[in-house]
Amino acid sequence: MHLSDTIQRLAESATLAMARKSRELKAQGVDVISLSLGEPDFNTPDSIKEAGIQAIRDNFSSYPPVNGYADVREAISKKFKRDNGLDYSPEQVVVSTGAKQSIANVVMAIVSAGEEVIIPAPFWVSYEEIIKLAGGVPVHISCGLDQDFKVTPEQLESAITDKTRMMIFSTPCNPTGSFYTKEELRGLADVIVKYPELYVVCDEIYEHINFQDGHESLAQFDDVHDQVITVNGVSKAFAMTGWRIGYIGAAEWICKACSKIQGQITSGASGISQKAAGAAVLSDPSITHSMRDEFRTRRDMVLARLQAIDGLKTNVPKGAFYIFPDVSAFIGRSVGNRHIGSSADLTTYLLDEHHLALVQGEAFGAPGYVRISYAASREELMDAMDRLERGLNALV
């Protein structure tokens, strides 16, 4: 059996791996609570589903254009202007099979072998592996709890070398829920503008799951607009994970390069899903508010329970549906013959002994933390917190 060097250096997605382990245990009859995946536990709004059904009736079942239907790209262009104040023409939009493919397209289009890509840590698990696939070199900037997990302009500038080609970050952030303010983004832009050959992927997939007054985009600043690739999609805000639609707004030459790559890998995204996504982005953003408000309530419930556990430390996430507590106080402890030497050991212990699935901080470039997704019912979340508390309190 021969496997390429590429696949051998590629890690399995830790979030998907933990979800797989949870499913395997459930299939064996084990009562597992999985807080490992970033997937809203809501249904796609009916008006969006109807747009997909109508697309089936209208026979949108042929190969779509590689970069997306013109009317869908027009809808996304309008959404960028309406919601974000960003000017991206339809020619500056590429529709892909999920935001993950959007990011992969951009990295492969811009990053050459040996070039460096800065990723503030904690970061979403796939950023690093996508960079490796492109032959790039991931460069971590550690951003701890004391700075709300956000990179500072000084940290960014100190990480830039003559090999730096790109930076990737998210706001609101997966896995921390941290949210960059306009002033914080302006501070980063002041550094970025000094390096015209530096490109920045700003992942805004959690834009509408935002507990602040409003979302802020890095590309709003004219002096760095053409250096920024804005990534978004419909999976999180509209509970459309299975529809698999993401998109970018970027300079036209970047969009053409991404279309070239996509044309050789997947071609156009599902036409039926595109039509539903077009309806989603054109709908009034208030369609997302009931889900957002429920997530805020769940956040507060889970935070209250976590803050009552002696030894845990948390920030107060301003968006997304994750909490990323510092569990370092429990590393080095034991229960029975089991020793906890890392946050990965801790998540394995919690799954094996307490049937609770979380994701280890190592997967996000942040040892000593775990990610908790509160995209689950209130009842499940309270049961999960009971299990977590029992498991942590058993460690001595």
Secondary structure as UniProt FT lines:
FT   HELIX           5..9
FT   HELIX           14..27
FT   TURN            28..29
FT   STRAND          33..34
FT   HELIX           46..57
FT   TURN            58..59
FT   TURN            66..67
FT   HELIX           70..79
FT   HELIX           80..84
FT   HELIX           90..92
FT   STRAND          93..96
FT   HELIX           99..110
FT   TURN            113..114
FT   STRAND          116..121
FT   HELIX           125..133
FT   TURN            134..135
FT   STRAND          137..142
FT   HELIX           145..147
FT   TURN            148..149
FT   HELIX           153..159
FT   TURN            162..163
FT   STRAND          164..170
FT   TURN            174..176
FT   HELIX           182..192
FT   TURN            193..194
FT   TURN            196..197
FT   STRAND          199..203
FT   TURN            205..208
FT   HELIX           218..220
FT   TURN            222..224
FT   HELIX           225..227
FT   STRAND          228..233
FT   TURN            235..239
FT   HELIX           241..243
FT   STRAND          246..249
FT   HELIX           252..265
FT   HELIX           271..282
FT   HELIX           285..288
FT   HELIX           289..307
FT   TURN            310..311
FT   TURN            320..321
FT   STRAND          322..323
FT   HELIX           328..330
FT   TURN            331..332
FT   STRAND          334..335
FT   TURN            336..337
FT   STRAND          338..339
FT   HELIX           343..354
FT   STRAND          356..357
FT   STRAND          359..360
FT   HELIX           361..364
FT   TURN            367..368
FT   STRAND          369..373
FT   HELIX           378..393
//
